[in-house]
Amino acid sequence: MLNPIELIVIGGSAGALGPLLSLIPPLAQYVACPIVIALHLHPGQPSMLSTILSAACARAVVEAEDKAPLVERGIYVAAPNYHLLVERDRSLSLSIDPLVHHSRPAIDVLFETAADVYGGSLLGVLLSGASVDGAEGLARIHSAGGIAVVQAPESADSATMPEAGIRRVGPAALVAWPAALADLIIASCLKAARPKEYS
């Protein structure tokens, strides 16, 4: 029996912004649970990601702050040069621990800490990227009973990341082109949810 999806985590790097811009507006409209996003960002520059995504969807998108609670309909993006973690009390925390796969924020850090807290109530999405960051985290989500979704590598500007995710998760990974990702995720949430939780 599937658990209701209580959190969605999304990771990506090179080439991920386009798929993310097609993915977030329908998720913001149809999915009530919080969404947390980690993209590889330039460490020395302010990020415009929250502004770009807010302009594209019906929900406010905010840059994650330390100790911020994960609330229904909240959308959070990782800040440059900080790892983003999910804590046991279902809040977010920021870390300046060493780089993982040459990145901070690292997708693996977000995915693995979220899987440890949410288990089978978690859905993870791995998008285009030029490193293997996120593959181990996606495998952790799957091992914890959650749902693993991957952008089709042949649709990605940089296929390394989605290919690594599919290799680590295996045939249980749900794979789709960007135009179909939102429908796949919404359908997965609806299938797992009690009817009153999504509208």
LOFIVEX-615283 format. One record per atom (N, C-alpha, C, O): y, x, z. Coordinates in steps of 0.2 Angstrom, whole numbers, padded with zeros to 4 digits, always signed. Example, Ala and Ser with C-alpha at 12.3 -4.5 7.8 and 13.67 -1.06 7.14 Angstrom:
2
-0028+0066+0039/-0022+0062+0039/-0016+0066+0039/-0017+0071+0042/-0011+0064+0035/-0005+0068+0036/+0000+0064+0039/+0006+0067+0040/
***
This chain:
199
-0006+0004+0000/+0000+0000+0000/+0006+0004+0000/+0007+0009+0004/+0011+0003-0004/+0017+0007-0005/+0022+0005+0001/+0022+0000+0003/+0025+0011+0003/+0031+0010+0008/+0037+0008+0005/+0038+0010-0001/+0041+0004+0008/+0048+0003+0005/+0052+0009+0004/+0051+0014+0008/+0055+0010-0001/+0059+0016-0002/+0066+0016+0002/+0070+0011+0001/+0066+0021+0006/+0072+0021+0011/+0077+0026+0009/+0083+0026+0012/+0075+0031+0004/+0080+0036+0002/+0078+0038-0005/+0072+0039-0006/+0083+0040-0009/+0082+0043-0015/+0085+0050-0015/+0091+0050-0013/+0082+0055-0017/+0085+0062-0018/+0084+0064-0025/+0079+0063-0028/+0090+0067-0027/+0090+0069-0034/+0092+0076-0035/+0097+0078-0031/+0089+0080-0039/+0091+0087-0040/+0091+0089-0047/+0087+0086-0051/+0095+0094-0049/+0096+0096-0055/+0100+0102-0056/+0104+0104-0051/+0101+0105-0062/+0105+0111-0063/+0108+0111-0070/+0111+0106-0072/+0107+0116-0074/+0110+0116-0081/+0107+0110-0085/+0101+0109-0085/+0112+0106-0087/+0110+0101-0091/+0109+0094-0088/+0107+0089-0091/+0110+0094-0081/+0108+0088-0077/+0114+0083-0077/+0113+0077-0075/+0120+0085-0078/+0126+0080-0077/+0125+0074-0082/+0126+0069-0079/+0123+0075-0088/+0123+0070-0093/+0118+0065-0090/+0119+0059-0090/+0111+0067-0089/+0107+0062-0086/+0109+0059-0080/+0108+0053-0079/+0112+0062-0075/+0114+0060-0069/+0120+0054-0070/+0120+0049-0067/+0124+0055-0075/+0129+0050-0077/+0126+0044-0079/+0129+0038-0079/+0120+0044-0083/+0117+0038-0085/+0113+0035-0080/+0111+0029-0080/+0111+0039-0075/+0106+0037-0070/+0110+0033-0064/+0108+0028-0061/+0115+0036-0062/+0119+0034-0055/+0122+0027-0056/+0121+0023-0051/+0125+0025-0061/+0128+0018-0061/+0123+0012-0060/+0124+0008-0056/+0117+0012-0064/+0112+0007-0063/+0109+0007-0056/+0108+0002-0053/+0108+0013-0053/+0105+0014-0046/+0110+0011-0041/+0109+0008-0037/+0117+0013-0042/+0122+0010-0038/+0122+0003-0038/+0124+0000-0033/+0121+0000-0043/+0121-0007-0044/+0115-0011-0041/+0116-0016-0038/+0109-0008-0042/+0103-0012-0040/+0099-0009-0034/+0094-0013-0032/+0100-0003-0032/+0097+0000-0027/+0101+0000-0020/+0106+0003-0021/+0098-0002-0015/+0102-0002-0009/+0102+0004-0004/+0106+0005+0000/+0096+0008-0005/+0095+0013+0000/+0100+0019-0002/+0103+0019-0008/+0101+0023+0003/+0106+0029+0001/+0103+0034-0004/+0097+0034-0005/+0107+0037-0007/+0105+0042-0013/+0109+0049-0011/+0115+0049-0010/+0105+0054-0011/+0108+0061-0010/+0106+0065-0016/+0101+0066-0018/+0111+0069-0018/+0111+0073-0024/+0113+0080-0023/+0118+0082-0020/+0108+0084-0025/+0110+0092-0025/+0109+0095-0032/+0104+0095-0035/+0115+0097-0035/+0115+0100-0041/+0117+0108-0039/+0121+0109-0035/+0115+0112-0043/+0117+0119-0043/+0125+0119-0045/+0127+0117-0050/+0129+0122-0040/+0136+0122-0041/+0139+0129-0041/+0136+0133-0037/+0144+0130-0044/+0148+0137-0043/+0150+0138-0036/+0154+0134-0034/+0148+0143-0033/+0150+0144-0025/+0157+0145-0024/+0159+0143-0018/+0161+0147-0029/+0168+0149-0027/+0173+0144-0030/+0179+0145-0030/+0170+0138-0032/+0175+0133-0035/+0174+0126-0032/+0168+0124-0030/+0179+0122-0030/+0178+0115-0028/+0174+0111-0033/+0175+0112-0039/+0170+0107-0030/+0166+0102-0035/+0170+0096-0036/+0173+0093-0032/+0169+0094-0042/+0172+0088-0045/+0167+0082-0045/+0168+0077-0048/+0161+0084-0043/+0155+0079-0044/+0156+0073-0041/+0155+0067-0044/+0158+0072-0035/+0159+0066-0032/+0164+0062-0035/+0164+0055-0036/+0170+0065-0038/+0175+0061-0041/+0172+0058-0048/+0174+0053-0050/+0169+0063-0052/+0166+0061-0058/+0161+0055-0057/+0161+0050-0061/+0157+0055-0052/+0152+0050-0051/+0155+0044-0049/+0153+0038-0051/+0160+0044-0044/+0163+0038-0042/+0166+0034-0047/+0166+0028-0047/+0169+0038-0052/+0173+0035-0058/+0168+0031-0062/+0170+0027-0066/+0161+0033-0062/+0156+0030-0066/+0152+0024-0063/+0149+0021-0067/+0153+0023-0057/+0149+0018-0054/+0153+0014-0049/+0158+0015-0047/+0149+0009-0046/+0152+0004-0042/+0152+0005-0035/+0155+0001-0031/+0149+0011-0033/+0149+0013-0026/+0153+0020-0025/+0153+0024-0030/+0156+0021-0020/+0159+0027-0018/+0154+0033-0018/+0149+0032-0014/+0156+0038-0021/+0152+0044-0020/+0156+0049-0016/+0161+0051-0018/+0153+0052-0011/+0156+0057-0007/+0153+0063-0006/+0147+0064-0007/+0157+0069-0005/+0154+0075-0004/+0151+0075+0003/+0154+0073+0008/+0145+0077+0004/+0141+0077+0011/+0145+0081+0016/+0147+0086+0015/+0145+0078+0022/+0148+0082+0028/+0143+0083+0033/+0138+0079+0034/+0144+0088+0037/+0139+0089+0042/+0139+0084+0047/+0144+0081+0049/+0133+0082+0049/+0131+0076+0054/+0133+0069+0052/+0133+0064+0055/+0134+0068+0045/+0136+0062+0042/+0129+0058+0042/+0124+0060+0040/+0129+0052+0045/+0123+0047+0045/+0122+0045+0038/+0127+0043+0034/+0116+0044+0036/+0114+0041+0030/+0114+0034+0030/+0110+0031+0034/+0119+0030+0027/+0120+0023+0028/+0118+0020+0021/+0118+0022+0016/+0116+0013+0022/+0114+0009+0016/+0120+0009+0011/+0126+0009+0013/+0118+0010+0005/+0123+0010-0001/+0127+0017-0001/+0132+0017-0005/+0126+0021+0003/+0129+0028+0003/+0127+0032-0003/+0121+0032-0004/+0131+0036-0006/+0129+0041-0011/+0133+0047-0009/+0139+0047-0008/+0129+0052-0008/+0131+0059-0006/+0129+0064-0011/+0124+0065-0013/+0134+0069-0012/+0133+0075-0016/+0133+0081-0012/+0138+0082-0007/+0129+0086-0013/+0130+0093-0009/+0136+0096-0011/+0139+0096-0016/+0139+0100-0006/+0145+0104-0007/+0143+0110-0009/+0138+0113-0008/+0148+0114-0013/+0147+0120-0016/+0145+0125-0010/+0149+0125-0005/+0140+0130-0011/+0139+0135-0006/+0136+0133+0000/+0136+0137+0005/+0134+0127+0001/+0130+0125+0007/+0124+0122+0005/+0123+0117+0001/+0118+0123+0009/+0112+0119+0008/+0113+0113+0011/+0117+0112+0016/+0110+0108+0009/+0111+0101+0012/+0104+0099+0014/+0099+0099+0010/+0103+0097+0021/+0097+0095+0024/+0097+0088+0026/+0103+0086+0028/+0091+0085+0027/+0091+0079+0030/+0088+0080+0037/+0082+0083+0038/+0091+0077+0042/+0089+0078+0049/+0084+0072+0052/+0084+0067+0049/+0081+0074+0057/+0076+0069+0060/+0080+0062+0062/+0077+0057+0061/+0086+0062+0064/+0090+0056+0065/+0093+0053+0059/+0097+0048+0060/+0090+0055+0053/+0092+0052+0047/+0100+0053+0046/+0104+0049+0044/+0102+0059+0047/+0109+0061+0046/+0108+0067+0041/+0103+0070+0040/+0114+0070+0039/+0114+0075+0034/+0117+0081+0038/+0121+0081+0043/+0115+0087+0036/+0118+0093+0039/+0119+0098+0034/+0115+0099+0029/+0123+0103+0035/+0125+0108+0030/+0123+0115+0033/+0123+0116+0039/+0121+0119+0029/+0118+0126+0031/+0121+0131+0027/+0121+0130+0021/+0122+0137+0029/+0124+0143+0025/+0118+0148+0026/+0119+0154+0025/+0112+0146+0027/+0106+0150+0027/+0106+0153+0020/+0109+0151+0015/+0102+0159+0019/+0101+0162+0013/+0100+0158+0007/+0097+0153+0007/+0102+0161+0001/+0100+0157-0005/+0093+0156-0006/+0089+0160-0004/+0091+0150-0009/+0084+0149-0011/+0084+0148-0019/+0088+0144-0022/+0080+0152-0022/+0080+0152-0029/+0087+0154-0032/+0089+0151-0037/+0090+0158-0029/+0097+0161-0031/+0102+0155-0030/+0107+0156-0033/+0101+0150-0026/+0105+0144-0026/+0107+0142-0019/+0102+0142-0015/+0113+0140-0018/+0115+0136-0012/+0120+0132-0014/+0126+0134-0015/+0119+0125-0014/+0113+0121-0012/+0107+0122-0016/+0107+0123-0022/+0101+0122-0013/+0095+0123-0016/+0092+0116-0016/+0092+0112-0011/+0089+0114-0021/+0085+0107-0022/+0079+0107-0017/+0078+0102-0014/+0076+0113-0017/+0070+0113-0012/+0071+0111-0005/+0068+0108-0002/+0077+0114-0003/+0079+0113+0004/+0080+0105+0005/+0078+0103+0010/+0084+0102+0001/+0085+0095+0002/+0078+0091+0001/+0077+0087+0006/+0075+0092-0004/+0068+0088-0005/+0063+0089+0001/+0061+0084+0003/+0062+0095+0003/+0058+0097+0008/+0060+0094+0015/+0055+0091+0018/+0066+0094+0017/+0068+0091+0023/+0068+0084+0023/+0066+0080+0028/+0070+0081+0017/+0069+0074+0016/+0062+0071+0017/+0061+0066+0020/+0057+0075+0014/+0050+0073+0014/+0048+0073+0021/+0044+0069+0023/+0050+0078+0025/+0048+0078+0032/+0050+0073+0036/+0047+0071+0041/+0056+0070+0034/+0058+0064+0038/+0056+0057+0036/+0054+0053+0039/+0056+0056+0029/+0055+0050+0026/+0048+0049+0024/+0046+0043+0023/+0044+0054+0022/+0037+0053+0020/+0036+0049+0014/+0039+0050+0009/+0032+0044+0015/+0031+0039+0010/+0036+0034+0008/+0035+0031+0003/+0042+0035+0011/+0047+0030+0010/+0053+0034+0006/+0058+0031+0005/+0051+0040+0003/+0056+0044-0001/+0054+0044-0008/+0048+0044-0010/+0059+0044-0013/+0058+0045-0020/+0062+0050-0022/+0068+0050-0021/+0059+0055-0025/+0063+0061-0028/+0063+0061-0035/+0058+0060-0039/+0069+0064-0038/+0070+0064-0045/+0072+0071-0047/+0077+0074-0044/+0069+0074-0051/+0070+0081-0054/+0073+0081-0061/+0069+0079-0065/+0079+0083-0062/+0082+0083-0069/+0082+0090-0072/+0079+0095-0070/+0085+0090-0077/+0086+0097-0081/+0088+0102-0077/+0092+0101-0072/+0086+0108-0078/+0088+0114-0075/+0084+0120-0077/+0079+0120-0080/+0088+0126-0076/+0085+0133-0079/+0081+0137-0074/+0080+0143-0075/+0080+0134-0068/+0076+0138-0063/+0070+0133-0061/+0069+0127-0063/+0066+0136-0056/+0060+0132-0054/+0062+0129-0047/+0058+0125-0044/+0068+0129-0045/+0070+0126-0039/+0069+0118-0039/+0070+0115-0045/+0066+0115-0034/+0065+0108-0034/+0058+0107-0035/+0055+0101-0033/+0054+0111-0038/+0047+0110-0040/+0043+0109-0033/+0039+0105-0032/+0044+0114-0029/+0040+0114-0022/+0042+0108-0018/+0038+0105-0015/+0048+0107-0018/+0051+0101-0015/+0048+0094-0017/+0046+0090-0013/+0048+0094-0024/+0045+0088-0027/+0037+0087-0025/+0035+0082-0023/+0034+0093-0025/+0027+0093-0023/+0026+0090-0015/+0022+0087-0014/+0031+0093-0011/+0031+0091-0004/+0032+0083-0004/+0029+0080+0001/+0036+0080-0008/+0038+0073-0008/+0031+0069-0009/+0029+0065-0006/+0028+0072-0015/+0022+0069-0017/+0016+0069-0011/+0013+0064-0010/+0016+0075-0008/+0011+0076-0003/+0012+0072+0003/+0007+0070+0007/+0018+0070+0004/+0020+0066+0010/+0019+0059+0009/+0020+0054+0013/+0017+0057+0002/+0016+0050+0001/+0022+0047-0003/+0021+0041-0005/+0027+0051-0005/+0033+0048-0008/+0031+0048-0016/+0026+0050-0018/+0037+0046-0020/+0036+0045-0027/+0040+0051-0030/+0046+0052-0028/+0037+0054-0035/+0040+0060-0038/+0041+0058-0046/+0037+0056-0049/+0048+0058-0047/+0050+0057-0054/+0053+0063-0057/+0057+0066-0054/+0052+0064-0064/+0054+0070-0067/+0057+0068-0074/+0054+0063-0078/+0063+0071-0076/+0065+0070-0083/+0060+0073-0088/+0058+0078-0086/+0059+0070-0093/+0055+0072-0098/+0057+0079-0101/+0063+0079-0103/+0053+0084-0100/+0056+0091-0102/+0058+0091-0109/+0063+0095-0110/+0055+0088-0114/+0058+0088-0120/+0065+0085-0121/+0068+0086-0127/+0067+0081-0116/+0074+0078-0117/+0079+0082-0113/+0085+0081-0113/+0077+0088-0110/+0081+0092-0105/+0085+0097-0109/+0081+0100-0114/+0091+0098-0108/+0094+0104-0111/+0091+0111-0108/+0090+0115-0112/+0089+0111-0102/+0085+0116-0099/+0078+0113-0096/+0079+0110-0091/+0073+0115-0099/+0067+0112-0098/+0063+0115-0092/+0058+0113-0090/+0065+0121-0090/+0061+0125-0085/+0060+0121-0078/+0055+0121-0076/+0065+0118-0076/+0065+0114-0069/+0060+0108-0070/+0056+0107-0066/+0061+0103-0075/+0056+0098-0075/+0049+0100-0077/+0044+0097-0074/+0048+0105-0081/+0042+0108-0082/+0038+0110-0076/+0032+0109-0075/+0042+0114-0072/+0039+0116-0065/+0037+0111-0061/+0032+0111-0057/+0042+0105-0060/+0040+0100-0056/+0034+0096-0058/+0030+0094-0054/+0033+0095-0065/+0027+0092-0067/+0021+0096-0066/+0015+0094-0064/+0021+0103-0067/+0015+0107-0065/+0013+0107-0058/+0008+0107-0056/+0018+0107-0053/+0017+0107-0046/+0014+0100-0044/+0010+0099-0040/+0017+0094-0046/+0015+0088-0044/+0008+0086-0048/+0004+0082-0045/+0008+0087-0054/+0002+0085-0058/+0003+0078-0061/+0008+0076-0062/-0003+0075-0063/-0002+0069-0066/+0001+0063-0062/+0002+0058-0065/+0002+0064-0056/+0005+0059-0052/+0013+0058-0053/+0016+0053-0051/+0015+0063-0056/+0023+0063-0058/+0024+0058-0063/+0021+0057-0068/+0029+0054-0062/+0032+0049-0066/+0037+0052-0071/+0042+0054-0068/+0036+0052-0077/+0040+0056-0082/+0043+0051-0087/+0040+0047-0089/+0050+0052-0088/+0054+0048-0092/+0060+0051-0095/+0062+0056-0092/+0062+0049-0101/+0068+0051-0104/+0074+0048-0100/+0073+0043-0097/+0080+0052-0101/+0085+0049-0097/+0087+0042-0098/+0089+0039-0093/+0086+0039-0104/+0088+0032-0105/+0084+0028-0101/+0085+0022-0100/+0078+0030-0099/+0073+0026-0096/+0072+0027-0088/+0068+0024-0085/+0075+0033-0086/+0074+0035-0079/+0077+0030-0074/+0073+0028-0069/+0082+0027-0075/+0085+0022-0070/+0080+0016-0070/+0079+0014-0064/+0078+0013-0075/+0073+0007-0075/+0067+0009-0072/+0064+0005-0068/+0064+0015-0073/+0058+0018-0069/+0059+0018-0062/+0055+0016-0058/+0065+0021-0060/+0066+0021-0052/+0067+0015-0049/+0065+0013-0044/+0071+0010-0052/+0072+0004-0050/+0066+0000-0049/+0065-0004-0044/+0062+0000-0054/+0055-0003-0054/+0051-0001-0048/+0047-0004-0045/+0051+0006-0047/+0047+0009-0042/+0050+0007-0035/+0046+0005-0031/+0056+0006-0034/+0059+0004-0028/+0057-0004-0027/+0055-0006-0022/+0058-0008-0032/+0056-0015-0032/+0049-0016-0030/+0047-0020-0026/+0045-0012-0033/+0037-0013-0032/+0036-0011-0025/+0031-0014-0022/+0039-0006-0022/+0038-0004-0015/+0041-0008-0010/+0039-0008-0004/+0047-0012-0012/+0051-0015-0007/+0048-0022-0005/+0045-0025-0009/+0050-0024+0001/+0050-0031+0003/+0055-0035-0001/+0060-0032-0003/+0054-0041-0004/+0059-0044-0008/+0066-0044-0006/+0070-0044-0010/+0067-0045+0000/+0074-0046+0002/+0078-0039+0002/+0084-0040+0003/+0075-0034+0001/+0078-0027+0002/+0082-0025-0004/+0087-0021-0003/+0081-0028-0010/+0085-0026-0016/+0086-0032-0020/+0083-0037-0019/+0092-0032-0023/+0095-0038-0026/+0098-0036-0033/+0100-0040-0037/
***
